[in-house]
Amino acid sequence: MVAMLWWNFVGRTDEEIRQAREGWMASDRFGEVKGYDGGSLAAPEVPATPLKARGRVR
């Protein structure tokens, strides 16, 4: 199975990446960062085109 990376998220599909971003922005999926005094970082918008995994070339 191929995984893809976008910003700080890893997923197997475009939908998983989009769901991870939604969870990050809603602050309901990921834990709190201890010891950081600033506000939470906003994830950039996911591109309008579907994300595709890049094949591994050897």
PyMOL Python script that loads the backbone (N, CA, C, O; Angstrom):
from pymol import cmd

cmd.read_pdbstr("""\
ATOM      1  N   MET A   1       0.838  -1.168   0.000  1.00  0.00           N
ATOM      2  CA  MET A   1       0.000   0.000   0.000  1.00  0.00           C
ATOM      3  C   MET A   1       0.889   1.240   0.000  1.00  0.00           C
ATOM      4  O   MET A   1       1.907   1.285   0.691  1.00  0.00           O
ATOM      5  N   VAL A   2       0.504   2.221  -0.764  1.00  0.00           N
ATOM      6  CA  VAL A   2       1.283   3.446  -0.905  1.00  0.00           C
ATOM      7  C   VAL A   2       0.699   4.516   0.008  1.00  0.00           C
ATOM      8  O   VAL A   2      -0.518   4.689   0.071  1.00  0.00           O
ATOM      9  N   ALA A   3       1.553   5.218   0.701  1.00  0.00           N
ATOM     10  CA  ALA A   3       1.119   6.335   1.543  1.00  0.00           C
ATOM     11  C   ALA A   3       1.537   7.637   0.869  1.00  0.00           C
ATOM     12  O   ALA A   3       2.522   7.690   0.132  1.00  0.00           O
ATOM     13  N   MET A   4       0.769   8.676   1.139  1.00  0.00           N
ATOM     14  CA  MET A   4       1.133   9.988   0.623  1.00  0.00           C
ATOM     15  C   MET A   4       1.239  10.965   1.782  1.00  0.00           C
ATOM     16  O   MET A   4       0.604  10.793   2.822  1.00  0.00           O
ATOM     17  N   LEU A   5       2.050  11.987   1.584  1.00  0.00           N
ATOM     18  CA  LEU A   5       2.293  12.999   2.586  1.00  0.00           C
ATOM     19  C   LEU A   5       1.875  14.340   2.025  1.00  0.00           C
ATOM     20  O   LEU A   5       2.220  14.690   0.896  1.00  0.00           O
ATOM     21  N   TRP A   6       1.130  15.085   2.819  1.00  0.00           N
ATOM     22  CA  TRP A   6       0.794  16.458   2.463  1.00  0.00           C
ATOM     23  C   TRP A   6       0.797  17.269   3.743  1.00  0.00           C
ATOM     24  O   TRP A   6       0.121  16.920   4.711  1.00  0.00           O
ATOM     25  N   TRP A   7       1.552  18.343   3.748  1.00  0.00           N
ATOM     26  CA  TRP A   7       1.798  19.188   4.914  1.00  0.00           C
ATOM     27  C   TRP A   7       2.278  18.289   6.043  1.00  0.00           C
ATOM     28  O   TRP A   7       3.349  17.696   5.911  1.00  0.00           O
ATOM     29  N   ASN A   8       1.547  18.155   7.145  1.00  0.00           N
ATOM     30  CA  ASN A   8       1.954  17.272   8.247  1.00  0.00           C
ATOM     31  C   ASN A   8       1.106  16.011   8.313  1.00  0.00           C
ATOM     32  O   ASN A   8       1.102  15.329   9.338  1.00  0.00           O
ATOM     33  N   PHE A   9       0.400  15.691   7.260  1.00  0.00           N
ATOM     34  CA  PHE A   9      -0.528  14.567   7.279  1.00  0.00           C
ATOM     35  C   PHE A   9      -0.051  13.450   6.367  1.00  0.00           C
ATOM     36  O   PHE A   9       0.513  13.697   5.301  1.00  0.00           O
ATOM     37  N   VAL A  10      -0.287  12.213   6.801  1.00  0.00           N
ATOM     38  CA  VAL A  10       0.021  11.030   6.003  1.00  0.00           C
ATOM     39  C   VAL A  10      -1.264  10.248   5.834  1.00  0.00           C
ATOM     40  O   VAL A  10      -1.993  10.035   6.803  1.00  0.00           O
ATOM     41  N   GLY A  11      -1.553   9.817   4.620  1.00  0.00           N
ATOM     42  CA  GLY A  11      -2.747   9.025   4.365  1.00  0.00           C
ATOM     43  C   GLY A  11      -2.555   8.141   3.150  1.00  0.00           C
ATOM     44  O   GLY A  11      -1.591   8.293   2.400  1.00  0.00           O
ATOM     45  N   ARG A  12      -3.478   7.221   2.964  1.00  0.00           N
ATOM     46  CA  ARG A  12      -3.427   6.334   1.801  1.00  0.00           C
ATOM     47  C   ARG A  12      -4.203   6.888   0.622  1.00  0.00           C
ATOM     48  O   ARG A  12      -3.966   6.504  -0.524  1.00  0.00           O
ATOM     49  N   THR A  13      -5.145   7.804   0.906  1.00  0.00           N
ATOM     50  CA  THR A  13      -5.989   8.346  -0.159  1.00  0.00           C
ATOM     51  C   THR A  13      -6.131   9.856   0.009  1.00  0.00           C
ATOM     52  O   THR A  13      -5.822  10.413   1.062  1.00  0.00           O
ATOM     53  N   ASP A  14      -6.594  10.491  -1.032  1.00  0.00           N
ATOM     54  CA  ASP A  14      -6.891  11.914  -1.004  1.00  0.00           C
ATOM     55  C   ASP A  14      -7.901  12.209   0.108  1.00  0.00           C
ATOM     56  O   ASP A  14      -7.755  13.190   0.837  1.00  0.00           O
ATOM     57  N   GLU A  15      -8.909  11.369   0.236  1.00  0.00           N
ATOM     58  CA  GLU A  15      -9.955  11.572   1.246  1.00  0.00           C
ATOM     59  C   GLU A  15      -9.381  11.503   2.664  1.00  0.00           C
ATOM     60  O   GLU A  15      -9.783  12.289   3.521  1.00  0.00           O
ATOM     61  N   GLU A  16      -8.470  10.597   2.922  1.00  0.00           N
ATOM     62  CA  GLU A  16      -7.858  10.509   4.254  1.00  0.00           C
ATOM     63  C   GLU A  16      -7.087  11.785   4.590  1.00  0.00           C
ATOM     64  O   GLU A  16      -7.142  12.262   5.724  1.00  0.00           O
ATOM     65  N   ILE A  17      -6.379  12.334   3.624  1.00  0.00           N
ATOM     66  CA  ILE A  17      -5.644  13.579   3.836  1.00  0.00           C
ATOM     67  C   ILE A  17      -6.623  14.714   4.139  1.00  0.00           C
ATOM     68  O   ILE A  17      -6.390  15.503   5.055  1.00  0.00           O
ATOM     69  N   ARG A  18      -7.706  14.802   3.385  1.00  0.00           N
ATOM     70  CA  ARG A  18      -8.710  15.854   3.601  1.00  0.00           C
ATOM     71  C   ARG A  18      -9.379  15.705   4.971  1.00  0.00           C
ATOM     72  O   ARG A  18      -9.635  16.703   5.646  1.00  0.00           O
ATOM     73  N   GLN A  19      -9.659  14.484   5.378  1.00  0.00           N
ATOM     74  CA  GLN A  19     -10.251  14.253   6.692  1.00  0.00           C
ATOM     75  C   GLN A  19      -9.278  14.637   7.808  1.00  0.00           C
ATOM     76  O   GLN A  19      -9.688  15.182   8.833  1.00  0.00           O
ATOM     77  N   ALA A  20      -8.001  14.354   7.609  1.00  0.00           N
ATOM     78  CA  ALA A  20      -6.996  14.720   8.603  1.00  0.00           C
ATOM     79  C   ALA A  20      -6.934  16.240   8.754  1.00  0.00           C
ATOM     80  O   ALA A  20      -6.841  16.749   9.871  1.00  0.00           O
ATOM     81  N   ARG A  21      -6.985  16.961   7.642  1.00  0.00           N
ATOM     82  CA  ARG A  21      -6.979  18.426   7.718  1.00  0.00           C
ATOM     83  C   ARG A  21      -8.211  18.936   8.454  1.00  0.00           C
ATOM     84  O   ARG A  21      -8.111  19.823   9.303  1.00  0.00           O
ATOM     85  N   GLU A  22      -9.357  18.384   8.134  1.00  0.00           N
ATOM     86  CA  GLU A  22     -10.587  18.804   8.817  1.00  0.00           C
ATOM     87  C   GLU A  22     -10.485  18.553  10.323  1.00  0.00           C
ATOM     88  O   GLU A  22     -10.875  19.408  11.118  1.00  0.00           O
ATOM     89  N   GLY A  23      -9.970  17.403  10.715  1.00  0.00           N
ATOM     90  CA  GLY A  23      -9.799  17.088  12.122  1.00  0.00           C
ATOM     91  C   GLY A  23      -8.816  18.030  12.804  1.00  0.00           C
ATOM     92  O   GLY A  23      -9.013  18.421  13.954  1.00  0.00           O
ATOM     93  N   TRP A  24      -7.752  18.392  12.082  1.00  0.00           N
ATOM     94  CA  TRP A  24      -6.767  19.331  12.623  1.00  0.00           C
ATOM     95  C   TRP A  24      -7.411  20.695  12.843  1.00  0.00           C
ATOM     96  O   TRP A  24      -7.255  21.295  13.906  1.00  0.00           O
ATOM     97  N   MET A  25      -8.127  21.177  11.849  1.00  0.00           N
ATOM     98  CA  MET A  25      -8.731  22.506  11.943  1.00  0.00           C
ATOM     99  C   MET A  25      -9.828  22.555  13.009  1.00  0.00           C
ATOM    100  O   MET A  25     -10.033  23.600  13.627  1.00  0.00           O
ATOM    101  N   ALA A  26     -10.527  21.458  13.231  1.00  0.00           N
ATOM    102  CA  ALA A  26     -11.584  21.408  14.237  1.00  0.00           C
ATOM    103  C   ALA A  26     -11.024  21.136  15.633  1.00  0.00           C
ATOM    104  O   ALA A  26     -11.756  21.199  16.621  1.00  0.00           O
ATOM    105  N   SER A  27      -9.738  20.837  15.713  1.00  0.00           N
ATOM    106  CA  SER A  27      -9.061  20.523  16.984  1.00  0.00           C
ATOM    107  C   SER A  27      -9.710  19.373  17.736  1.00  0.00           C
ATOM    108  O   SER A  27      -9.723  19.357  18.966  1.00  0.00           O
ATOM    109  N   ASP A  28     -10.254  18.403  16.990  1.00  0.00           N
ATOM    110  CA  ASP A  28     -10.902  17.274  17.662  1.00  0.00           C
ATOM    111  C   ASP A  28     -10.240  15.933  17.383  1.00  0.00           C
ATOM    112  O   ASP A  28     -10.661  14.914  17.929  1.00  0.00           O
ATOM    113  N   ARG A  29      -9.223  15.918  16.551  1.00  0.00           N
ATOM    114  CA  ARG A  29      -8.613  14.643  16.179  1.00  0.00           C
ATOM    115  C   ARG A  29      -7.199  14.460  16.721  1.00  0.00           C
ATOM    116  O   ARG A  29      -6.750  13.332  16.924  1.00  0.00           O
ATOM    117  N   PHE A  30      -6.513  15.544  16.951  1.00  0.00           N
ATOM    118  CA  PHE A  30      -5.115  15.471  17.361  1.00  0.00           C
ATOM    119  C   PHE A  30      -4.956  16.030  18.771  1.00  0.00           C
ATOM    120  O   PHE A  30      -5.745  16.869  19.207  1.00  0.00           O
ATOM    121  N   GLY A  31      -3.956  15.572  19.463  1.00  0.00           N
ATOM    122  CA  GLY A  31      -3.723  16.011  20.835  1.00  0.00           C
ATOM    123  C   GLY A  31      -3.138  17.411  20.923  1.00  0.00           C
ATOM    124  O   GLY A  31      -2.804  18.039  19.919  1.00  0.00           O
ATOM    125  N   GLU A  32      -3.031  17.866  22.140  1.00  0.00           N
ATOM    126  CA  GLU A  32      -2.483  19.192  22.436  1.00  0.00           C
ATOM    127  C   GLU A  32      -0.964  19.123  22.458  1.00  0.00           C
ATOM    128  O   GLU A  32      -0.388  18.129  22.900  1.00  0.00           O
ATOM    129  N   VAL A  33      -0.319  20.180  21.983  1.00  0.00           N
ATOM    130  CA  VAL A  33       1.138  20.272  22.044  1.00  0.00           C
ATOM    131  C   VAL A  33       1.493  20.941  23.360  1.00  0.00           C
ATOM    132  O   VAL A  33       1.185  22.115  23.568  1.00  0.00           O
ATOM    133  N   LYS A  34       2.132  20.208  24.237  1.00  0.00           N
ATOM    134  CA  LYS A  34       2.505  20.718  25.564  1.00  0.00           C
ATOM    135  C   LYS A  34       3.734  21.610  25.451  1.00  0.00           C
ATOM    136  O   LYS A  34       4.657  21.309  24.695  1.00  0.00           O
ATOM    137  N   GLY A  35       3.746  22.701  26.197  1.00  0.00           N
ATOM    138  CA  GLY A  35       4.910  23.570  26.253  1.00  0.00           C
ATOM    139  C   GLY A  35       4.990  24.596  25.145  1.00  0.00           C
ATOM    140  O   GLY A  35       5.985  25.315  25.050  1.00  0.00           O
ATOM    141  N   TYR A  36       3.974  24.686  24.302  1.00  0.00           N
ATOM    142  CA  TYR A  36       3.962  25.685  23.228  1.00  0.00           C
ATOM    143  C   TYR A  36       2.963  26.759  23.615  1.00  0.00           C
ATOM    144  O   TYR A  36       1.783  26.469  23.811  1.00  0.00           O
ATOM    145  N   ASP A  37       3.432  28.016  23.729  1.00  0.00           N
ATOM    146  CA  ASP A  37       2.584  29.101  24.204  1.00  0.00           C
ATOM    147  C   ASP A  37       1.746  29.761  23.117  1.00  0.00           C
ATOM    148  O   ASP A  37       0.793  30.473  23.434  1.00  0.00           O
ATOM    149  N   GLY A  38       2.069  29.547  21.862  1.00  0.00           N
ATOM    150  CA  GLY A  38       1.344  30.196  20.772  1.00  0.00           C
ATOM    151  C   GLY A  38       0.044  29.482  20.440  1.00  0.00           C
ATOM    152  O   GLY A  38      -0.248  28.404  20.957  1.00  0.00           O
ATOM    153  N   GLY A  39      -0.724  30.108  19.568  1.00  0.00           N
ATOM    154  CA  GLY A  39      -1.969  29.512  19.098  1.00  0.00           C
ATOM    155  C   GLY A  39      -1.698  28.365  18.141  1.00  0.00           C
ATOM    156  O   GLY A  39      -0.566  28.168  17.700  1.00  0.00           O
ATOM    157  N   SER A  40      -2.730  27.618  17.826  1.00  0.00           N
ATOM    158  CA  SER A  40      -2.547  26.492  16.907  1.00  0.00           C
ATOM    159  C   SER A  40      -2.307  26.999  15.487  1.00  0.00           C
ATOM    160  O   SER A  40      -2.820  28.044  15.086  1.00  0.00           O
ATOM    161  N   LEU A  41      -1.534  26.250  14.756  1.00  0.00           N
ATOM    162  CA  LEU A  41      -1.243  26.600  13.372  1.00  0.00           C
ATOM    163  C   LEU A  41      -2.368  26.121  12.473  1.00  0.00           C
ATOM    164  O   LEU A  41      -2.867  25.006  12.630  1.00  0.00           O
ATOM    165  N   ALA A  42      -2.760  26.949  11.548  1.00  0.00           N
ATOM    166  CA  ALA A  42      -3.777  26.555  10.575  1.00  0.00           C
ATOM    167  C   ALA A  42      -3.112  25.777   9.443  1.00  0.00           C
ATOM    168  O   ALA A  42      -2.081  26.193   8.915  1.00  0.00           O
ATOM    169  N   ALA A  43      -3.702  24.662   9.081  1.00  0.00           N
ATOM    170  CA  ALA A  43      -3.190  23.887   7.951  1.00  0.00           C
ATOM    171  C   ALA A  43      -3.569  24.606   6.662  1.00  0.00           C
ATOM    172  O   ALA A  43      -4.681  25.122   6.554  1.00  0.00           O
ATOM    173  N   PRO A  44      -2.674  24.651   5.689  1.00  0.00           N
ATOM    174  CA  PRO A  44      -3.031  25.276   4.418  1.00  0.00           C
ATOM    175  C   PRO A  44      -4.146  24.489   3.726  1.00  0.00           C
ATOM    176  O   PRO A  44      -4.344  23.305   3.996  1.00  0.00           O
ATOM    177  N   GLU A  45      -4.851  25.147   2.853  1.00  0.00           N
ATOM    178  CA  GLU A  45      -5.918  24.488   2.088  1.00  0.00           C
ATOM    179  C   GLU A  45      -5.336  23.360   1.247  1.00  0.00           C
ATOM    180  O   GLU A  45      -4.235  23.475   0.710  1.00  0.00           O
ATOM    181  N   VAL A  46      -6.076  22.286   1.141  1.00  0.00           N
ATOM    182  CA  VAL A  46      -5.684  21.183   0.265  1.00  0.00           C
ATOM    183  C   VAL A  46      -5.963  21.631  -1.168  1.00  0.00           C
ATOM    184  O   VAL A  46      -7.006  22.233  -1.422  1.00  0.00           O
ATOM    185  N   PRO A  47      -5.067  21.356  -2.103  1.00  0.00           N
ATOM    186  CA  PRO A  47      -5.312  21.757  -3.493  1.00  0.00           C
ATOM    187  C   PRO A  47      -6.638  21.216  -4.012  1.00  0.00           C
ATOM    188  O   PRO A  47      -7.100  20.158  -3.586  1.00  0.00           O
ATOM    189  N   ALA A  48      -7.240  21.952  -4.935  1.00  0.00           N
ATOM    190  CA  ALA A  48      -8.535  21.564  -5.495  1.00  0.00           C
ATOM    191  C   ALA A  48      -8.445  20.264  -6.298  1.00  0.00           C
ATOM    192  O   ALA A  48      -9.410  19.501  -6.356  1.00  0.00           O
ATOM    193  N   THR A  49      -7.307  20.016  -6.906  1.00  0.00           N
ATOM    194  CA  THR A  49      -7.137  18.775  -7.662  1.00  0.00           C
ATOM    195  C   THR A  49      -6.888  17.628  -6.700  1.00  0.00           C
ATOM    196  O   THR A  49      -6.240  17.826  -5.671  1.00  0.00           O
ATOM    197  N   PRO A  50      -7.385  16.427  -7.004  1.00  0.00           N
ATOM    198  CA  PRO A  50      -7.168  15.282  -6.102  1.00  0.00           C
ATOM    199  C   PRO A  50      -5.671  14.985  -5.931  1.00  0.00           C
ATOM    200  O   PRO A  50      -4.905  15.027  -6.894  1.00  0.00           O
ATOM    201  N   LEU A  51      -5.282  14.691  -4.720  1.00  0.00           N
ATOM    202  CA  LEU A  51      -3.903  14.314  -4.439  1.00  0.00           C
ATOM    203  C   LEU A  51      -3.664  12.901  -4.921  1.00  0.00           C
ATOM    204  O   LEU A  51      -4.542  12.045  -4.812  1.00  0.00           O
ATOM    205  N   LYS A  52      -2.491  12.654  -5.449  1.00  0.00           N
ATOM    206  CA  LYS A  52      -2.126  11.319  -5.916  1.00  0.00           C
ATOM    207  C   LYS A  52      -0.776  10.951  -5.325  1.00  0.00           C
ATOM    208  O   LYS A  52       0.122  11.786  -5.218  1.00  0.00           O
ATOM    209  N   ALA A  53      -0.655   9.713  -4.951  1.00  0.00           N
ATOM    210  CA  ALA A  53       0.628   9.223  -4.447  1.00  0.00           C
ATOM    211  C   ALA A  53       1.613   9.170  -5.607  1.00  0.00           C
ATOM    212  O   ALA A  53       1.263   8.781  -6.722  1.00  0.00           O
ATOM    213  N   ARG A  54       2.843   9.565  -5.327  1.00  0.00           N
ATOM    214  CA  ARG A  54       3.903   9.450  -6.336  1.00  0.00           C
ATOM    215  C   ARG A  54       4.519   8.086  -6.200  1.00  0.00           C
ATOM    216  O   ARG A  54       4.838   7.655  -5.092  1.00  0.00           O
ATOM    217  N   GLY A  55       4.688   7.413  -7.284  1.00  0.00           N
ATOM    218  CA  GLY A  55       5.268   6.077  -7.246  1.00  0.00           C
ATOM    219  C   GLY A  55       6.714   6.097  -6.814  1.00  0.00           C
ATOM    220  O   GLY A  55       7.424   7.088  -6.987  1.00  0.00           O
ATOM    221  N   ARG A  56       7.127   5.007  -6.259  1.00  0.00           N
ATOM    222  CA  ARG A  56       8.507   4.883  -5.825  1.00  0.00           C
ATOM    223  C   ARG A  56       9.332   4.369  -7.002  1.00  0.00           C
ATOM    224  O   ARG A  56       9.054   3.309  -7.563  1.00  0.00           O
ATOM    225  N   VAL A  57      10.343   5.138  -7.358  1.00  0.00           N
ATOM    226  CA  VAL A  57      11.184   4.773  -8.492  1.00  0.00           C
ATOM    227  C   VAL A  57      12.520   4.274  -7.963  1.00  0.00           C
ATOM    228  O   VAL A  57      13.145   4.919  -7.122  1.00  0.00           O
ATOM    229  N   ARG A  58      12.942   3.145  -8.452  1.00  0.00           N
ATOM    230  CA  ARG A  58      14.240   2.587  -8.048  1.00  0.00           C
ATOM    231  C   ARG A  58      15.160   2.565  -9.219  1.00  0.00           C
ATOM    232  O   ARG A  58      16.306   2.132  -9.096  1.00  0.00           O
TER     233      ARG A  58
END
""", "prot")
cmd.dss("prot")
cmd.show_as("cartoon", "prot")
cmd.util.cbc("prot")
cmd.orient("prot")
